[in-house]
């Protein structure tokens, strides 16, 4: 089959695989990993190549922007300590453990290459865990910690990865030689991400055609990544700061007719990128596996299994040790946790330590290694094995573990969304209060009914109106949206509640513009 035909077949096969994953409540990358394994052993399967330097930009940049855009700064600040410990200490512990195991098995493997392998498999794809956690009503704070980790741990791991790969290229490199580059990457990426967001807002504010707006979003994402990498910055940190900064201003200036299709396209593209990443790695493994004799295959499998064990055990050891030390400091009175950041429990520690599934970042980082990198074939095979192993072992058992632990969710999002709806409908009523027309009176009756429902049924959403479209309704929706933005900016509600009510107002706005 031609390349085009194979792409169609692979995407069509991925649809039932993802549907099967949703049916049994596991992350869909679990089944994509199985598909990648099958593709490796398919006799007449496709054989495509991709420039390694493009892998991270193509597979990681859009995924990070999609995740960062929905990130709540309030929740990140409230949970800064556990998120920081996971992003820095847990990633560092895993990298060190894997590097030690790799160098023990392969003494001739350069330490820089072993550290690069550790950095590749260190960052968990917590988005896969969150897909399960949202189904079982995990405590909201635990969910936010894992989401914050998934957003930032890629930056810390790939910073180590970048230094290690550079050290292989420059033999006998000293730490002090990399220090200026690391400092520039950290500070420069923060500034560049902020500036790129401001420039993007100015350049795109006049685009009103949805396809043009969406193409501009993707083109801008790739260009920002490429520019950041070319000038020695961290592409990951730059696009994360870019997306978080943009998310603070975009909702106020983006109409529903642009936002709704944009969200749908981004969700679709992230799914397609996951499919292609697993399939590309499967294709790279095929010639590697075929070129090994039986003894070397067994040696590689033992090596990969050992690294997988190190990855799982290192995270468990760090998370449980952190929780034990934190609780001991609180018991001794040496640390006083705030109301928004209570001490971790043993049960929550079990859940966080088991949310270690690896995903698209690990695959892309392994694929992005230079062709002449030491032990590249072994690292590729090991990275895929770790992704497959964690998705199969932890992905399939995480939900039963959570159900067995009986953790309770206080569900603050529902309460915040109900308060936001009530505030929004009051603002809409105030906007049209002085209008004596019959249409305004009908609209006032409708919004009073919606306000009553919001106050009596906190979990009830709002459907789009069946009344005719009119400018008065659009004016009321603008007032409601402004009050919602004010609540988010003052941090009376979080981003989850904000996006929930924003979606309801988007449907009402589209109905009013029909």
C-alpha positions in Angstrom: 0.0 0.0 0.0 1.1 3.6 -0.5 2.0 5.9 2.3 -1.4 7.7 2.0 -3.3 4.5 2.2 -1.4 3.3 5.2 -2.1 6.6 7.1 -5.8 6.2 6.4 -5.7 2.6 7.6 -3.8 3.4 10.7 -6.1 6.2 11.7 -9.2 4.1 11.1 -7.8 1.3 13.1 -7.0 3.7 16.0 -10.7 4.7 16.3 -12.0 1.3 17.4 -8.9 0.9 19.6 -9.6 4.2 21.4 -13.3 3.3 21.7 -12.4 0.0 23.3 -10.1 1.8 25.7 -13.0 4.1 26.7 -15.3 1.2 27.2 -13.0 -0.6 29.7 -11.9 2.7 31.3 -8.2 2.7 30.4 -6.1 5.4 28.6 -6.3 5.0 24.9 -2.5 5.2 24.5 -2.5 1.7 26.0 -4.1 0.2 22.9 -2.0 2.4 20.6 1.1 0.9 22.2 -0.3 -2.6 21.4 -0.9 -1.4 17.9 2.7 -0.2 17.7 4.0 -3.6 18.8 1.8 -5.4 16.2 3.1 -3.1 13.5 6.7 -4.0 14.5 6.0 -7.7 13.7 3.8 -7.0 10.6 5.8 -8.6 7.6 4.6 -6.1 5.0 4.1 -3.1 7.2 5.0 0.5 6.3 8.6 1.8 6.7 8.6 5.6 7.0 11.4 7.8 8.1 11.3 11.2 9.9 14.1 13.7 10.5 15.0 13.0 14.2 15.3 16.7 14.9 11.7 17.3 13.9 10.3 14.7 16.3 10.0 16.8 19.4 8.6 19.8 17.5 6.0 17.7 15.7 4.8 15.4 18.4 5.4 17.4 21.6 4.8 21.1 20.9 1.0 20.9 20.1 0.4 18.5 23.0 2.0 20.8 25.5 0.2 23.9 24.2 -3.1 22.0 24.4 -2.4 21.0 28.0 -0.9 24.3 29.1 -3.8 26.4 27.8 -6.2 24.8 30.3 -3.8 25.0 33.2 -4.9 26.9 36.3 -2.3 29.2 37.7 -4.3 29.3 41.0 -4.1 25.5 41.4 -0.4 25.5 40.4 0.4 28.1 43.1 -1.7 26.3 45.7 0.1 23.0 45.1 3.6 24.4 44.2 5.4 22.2 46.8 4.2 18.7 45.7 4.3 19.7 42.0 7.9 21.0 42.4 8.9 17.8 44.2 7.5 15.7 41.4 8.9 17.9 38.6 12.4 18.2 40.0 13.1 15.5 42.6 11.1 12.6 41.2 12.4 13.2 37.7 15.9 13.5 39.0 15.6 10.4 41.1 14.2 8.4 38.2 16.9 9.6 35.8 19.7 8.7 38.3 18.2 5.2 39.0 17.8 4.4 35.3 21.3 5.7 34.5 22.8 3.5 37.2 20.9 0.4 36.0 21.9 1.1 32.4 25.6 1.6 33.2 25.6 -1.5 35.3 24.2 -3.6 32.5 26.3 -1.9 29.8 29.6 -0.7 31.4 30.8 0.6 28.1 27.8 2.8 27.7 28.9 6.5 28.2 27.5 8.0 31.4 26.0 10.8 29.3 24.2 8.3 27.1 22.9 6.5 30.3 21.7 9.8 31.7 20.0 10.6 28.4 18.1 7.3 28.6 17.1 8.1 32.2 15.8 11.6 31.1 13.9 10.1 28.2 11.9 7.6 30.4 11.7 9.9 33.4 8.7 12.1 32.7 5.3 10.4 33.2 2.5 11.2 30.8 0.1 12.1 33.5 -2.5 13.0 30.9 -3.0 9.3 30.5 -3.5 9.0 34.3 -5.9 12.0 34.4 -8.1 10.3 31.7 -8.7 7.6 34.3 -8.8 9.8 37.4 -11.6 12.0 35.9 -13.8 8.8 35.6 -13.5 7.8 39.3 -13.9 11.2 41.0 -10.5 11.4 42.6 -9.9 14.3 45.1 -9.6 17.5 43.1 -6.3 18.5 44.6 -4.7 15.2 43.7 -5.9 15.7 40.1 -4.4 19.2 40.0 -1.1 17.9 41.3 -0.9 15.3 38.6 -1.9 17.8 35.9 0.7 20.3 37.0 3.3 17.5 37.0 2.4 16.4 33.5 2.8 20.0 32.2 6.2 20.8 33.8 8.0 17.5 34.2 8.7 17.3 30.5 10.6 20.6 30.7 12.9 19.3 33.6 13.5 15.9 32.0 14.2 17.3 28.5 16.6 19.9 30.0 18.6 17.0 31.4 18.2 15.2 28.1 19.5 18.1 26.2 22.6 18.5 28.4 23.3 14.8 28.2 23.0 14.6 24.4 25.2 17.7 24.1 27.8 16.1 26.4 27.9 13.0 24.1 28.5 15.3 21.2 31.3 17.2 23.0 33.5 14.7 24.7 35.0 15.4 28.1 32.6 18.3 28.7 32.6 19.8 32.1 29.6 20.9 34.1 30.7 24.5 34.3 30.7 24.6 30.5 27.0 23.9 30.4 26.0 26.2 33.3 25.6 29.4 31.2 23.6 27.5 28.5 21.3 26.1 31.2 20.8 29.5 32.8 20.0 31.1 29.5 17.6 28.3 28.6 15.7 28.7 31.9 15.5 32.5 32.1 15.4 33.1 28.4 12.6 30.6 27.9 10.4 32.3 30.5 10.8 35.7 28.9 10.5 34.4 25.3 7.3 32.6 26.1 5.7 35.7 27.6 6.8 37.9 24.7 5.7 35.4 22.1 2.2 35.3 23.7 1.9 39.1 23.6 3.1 39.3 20.0 0.7 36.5 19.0 -2.2 38.3 20.6 -1.5 41.4 18.6 -1.0 39.6 15.3 -4.1 37.4 15.6 -6.7 39.8 17.1 -8.0 40.7 13.6 -8.4 37.2 12.3 -12.1 36.3 12.2 -12.1 33.3 9.7 -12.0 30.1 11.7 -9.8 28.0 9.4 -7.3 30.9 9.2 -7.3 31.3 13.0 -6.7 27.6 13.5 -3.9 27.3 11.0 -2.3 30.4 12.6 -2.4 28.7 16.0 -0.7 25.6 14.8 1.8 27.5 12.6 2.6 29.8 15.5 3.1 26.9 17.9 5.7 25.2 15.6 7.4 28.4 14.8 7.8 29.3 18.5 9.3 25.9 19.2 11.7 26.1 16.3 12.8 29.6 17.1 13.4 28.8 20.8 15.5 25.7 19.9 17.5 27.7 17.3 18.5 30.4 19.8 19.4 27.9 22.5 16.2 28.1 24.6 14.1 25.2 25.9 11.3 24.6 23.4 9.1 22.9 26.0 9.4 25.7 28.6 8.9 28.4 26.0 5.7 26.9 24.6 4.3 26.2 28.1 4.8 29.8 29.2 3.4 31.0 25.8 0.2 28.9 26.2 -0.3 29.8 29.9 0.1 33.5 29.2 -2.1 33.4 26.1 -4.8 31.6 28.1 -5.2 34.6 30.4 -6.2 36.9 27.6 -7.6 34.8 24.7 -11.0 34.0 26.3 -11.9 37.7 26.5 -11.2 38.4 22.8 -12.1 35.1 21.1 -15.7 34.8 19.9 -17.5 31.4 20.3 -17.5 30.8 16.5 -13.7 30.7 16.6 -13.2 29.0 20.0 -15.5 26.0 19.5 -14.1 24.7 16.2 -10.6 25.5 17.5 -11.0 23.3 20.6 -12.4 20.5 18.4 -9.5 20.6 16.0 -6.9 20.7 18.7 -8.4 17.7 20.4 -8.4 15.8 17.1 -4.8 16.7 16.3 -3.5 15.6 19.7 -5.2 12.2 19.1 -3.7 11.9 15.6 -0.2 12.8 16.9 -0.5 10.1 19.5 -1.4 7.6 16.9 1.5 8.6 14.6 4.0 8.7 17.4 3.3 5.1 18.5 3.2 3.9 14.8 6.5 5.7 13.9 8.3 4.1 16.9 6.9 0.7 15.9 8.3 1.2 12.4 11.8 2.1 13.8 11.8 -1.0 16.0 11.1 -3.3 13.1 14.6 -3.2 11.5 16.2 -3.0 14.9 14.5 -6.2 16.1 15.0 -8.0 12.8 18.8 -7.3 12.8 19.4 -8.9 16.2 20.1 -12.6 16.8 18.3 -14.6 19.5 20.9 -14.0 22.2 21.1 -10.3 21.7 17.3 -10.0 21.6 17.2 -11.7 25.0 19.9 -9.4 26.3 18.0 -6.3 25.1 14.8 -7.5 26.6 16.4 -8.1 30.0 17.9 -4.6 29.8 14.6 -3.0 28.9 12.7 -5.0 31.7 15.3 -3.8 34.2 14.9 -0.2 33.2 11.1 -0.6 33.4 11.4 -1.9 36.9 13.8 1.0 37.9 11.3 3.5 36.4 8.4 2.1 38.4 10.2 1.5 41.7 12.1 4.9 41.7 8.8 6.8 41.5 7.2 4.7 44.2 10.2 5.2 46.5 10.4 8.9 46.0 6.6 9.6 46.4 6.2 7.5 49.5 9.4 8.8 51.1 8.3 12.4 50.4 4.9 11.7 52.0 6.4 10.0 55.1 8.9 12.9 55.7 6.2 15.5 55.1 3.9 13.9 57.6 6.7 13.6 60.1 7.6 17.3 59.8 4.0 18.2 60.4 3.7 15.9 63.4 6.9 17.5 64.9 5.5 21.0 64.3 8.3 21.9 62.0 6.0 22.5 59.0 2.5 24.0 59.0 0.6 23.1 55.9 -2.0 25.6 54.6 -5.7 24.9 54.1 -5.3 24.5 50.4 -2.3 22.2 50.8 -2.9 19.6 53.5 -0.3 16.9 54.2 -0.3 13.9 51.8 -1.9 10.7 53.0 -0.7 7.2 52.5 -3.6 6.5 50.1 -2.9 9.5 48.0 0.8 8.6 47.9 -0.1 5.2 46.5 -2.2 6.8 43.7 0.4 9.4 42.8 3.2 6.8 42.8 1.2 4.5 40.5 0.3 7.3 38.0 3.6 6.8 36.2 2.5 5.9 32.7 4.9 7.1 30.0 3.7 8.4 26.7 4.3 10.6 23.7 7.1 12.7 25.1 9.2 9.6 25.9 8.7 8.3 22.4 9.5 11.6 20.7 12.6 12.2 22.8 13.9 8.7 22.0 13.2 9.2 18.3 14.9 12.6 18.3 18.3 11.1 19.3 20.9 11.7 16.5 21.5 8.7 14.2 25.0 8.2 15.5 24.1 8.4 19.2 25.7 5.6 21.3 23.4 2.7 21.8 20.6 4.5 20.0 18.9 1.2 18.9 18.9 -0.1 22.5 17.6 3.2 23.8 14.7 3.2 21.2 13.7 -0.3 22.1 14.0 0.4 25.9 11.9 3.6 25.6 9.1 1.9 23.8 9.2 -1.0 26.2 8.9 1.4 29.2 6.0 3.2 27.5 4.3 -0.1 26.7 5.1 -1.7 30.1 3.8 1.3 32.2 0.7 1.7 30.1 -0.1 -2.0 30.4 0.9 -2.6 34.0 -0.2 0.7 35.6 -2.7 1.9 33.0 -4.8 -1.3 33.4 -4.6 -1.4 37.2 -4.9 2.2 38.2 -8.7 2.4 38.2 -9.1 -0.8 40.3 -6.5 0.6 42.7 -8.3 3.9 43.1 -11.7 2.1 43.6 -10.1 -0.2 46.3 -8.7 2.8 48.2 -12.1 4.5 48.3 -10.8 8.0 48.0 -13.5 10.7 48.1 -13.9 13.8 45.9 -15.1 17.0 47.5 -16.0 18.2 43.9 -15.2 22.0 44.3 -15.6 22.4 40.5 -19.4 21.8 40.6 -19.8 24.3 43.5 -17.6 26.9 41.7 -19.4 26.4 38.4 -22.8 26.9 40.1 -21.6 30.1 41.7 -20.2 31.3 38.4 -23.5 30.5 36.6 -25.5 32.5 39.1 -23.2 35.5 38.8 -23.3 35.3 35.0 -27.1 35.3 34.9 -27.4 38.2 37.3 -25.0 40.2 35.1 -27.1 39.3 32.0 -30.3 40.4 33.8 -28.7 43.7 34.9 -27.6 44.3 31.3 -31.1 44.2 29.9 -32.9 45.4 33.0 -33.8 48.9 31.6 -35.0 47.7 28.2 -38.9 48.0 28.0 -39.3 45.9 24.9 -41.4 42.7 24.8 -38.3 40.8 23.6 -36.4 42.0 26.7 -39.2 40.9 29.0 -39.2 37.4 27.4 -35.4 37.3 27.9 -35.7 38.4 31.5 -38.1 35.6 32.2 -35.8 33.1 30.6 -32.7 34.3 32.6 -34.7 34.4 35.9 -35.6 30.8 35.3 -32.0 29.9 34.5 -30.8 31.8 37.6 -33.3 29.9 39.8 -32.1 26.6 38.4 -28.5 27.6 38.9 -29.2 28.3 42.6 -31.3 25.2 43.3 -29.4 22.6 41.1 -25.7 23.2 41.4 -24.8 20.3 39.1 -27.2 21.2 36.3 -25.7 22.8 33.2 -27.4 25.2 30.8 -28.6 24.3 27.3 -28.7 26.7 24.4 -31.9 28.7 24.1 -34.6 27.9 21.6 -35.8 31.5 21.4 -35.0 33.5 18.2 -31.6 35.0 17.7 -31.4 38.7 18.5 -28.9 41.4 19.4 -30.4 41.8 22.8 -29.5 38.2 23.7 -25.9 38.7 22.5 -25.6 41.8 24.6 -26.7 39.9 27.7 -24.3 37.0 26.9 -21.4 39.5 26.6 -22.3 40.8 30.1 -22.5 37.3 31.5 -19.1 36.4 29.9 -17.5 39.5 31.3 -18.6 38.6 34.8 -17.3 35.1 34.3 -13.9 36.5 33.3 -13.8 38.7 36.4 -14.5 35.7 38.6 -11.6 33.8 37.0 -9.2 36.7 37.2 -10.0 37.3 40.9 -9.5 33.5 41.4 -12.9 33.1 43.0 -13.3 30.2 40.6 -10.7 28.0 39.0 -10.0 27.3 35.4 -12.0 24.1 35.4 -15.2 25.8 36.5 -14.4 28.7 34.1 -14.1 26.5 31.1 -17.2 24.6 32.0 -19.4 27.7 32.1 -17.6 29.2 29.2 -18.6 26.2 27.1 -22.3 26.8 28.1 -22.1 30.5 27.2 -20.4 29.5 23.9 -23.4 27.4 23.0 -25.8 30.1 23.9 -23.8 32.7 21.9 -23.8 30.4 18.8 -27.5 30.0 19.2 -28.0 33.7 19.4 -25.9 34.2 16.2 -27.8 31.6 14.2 
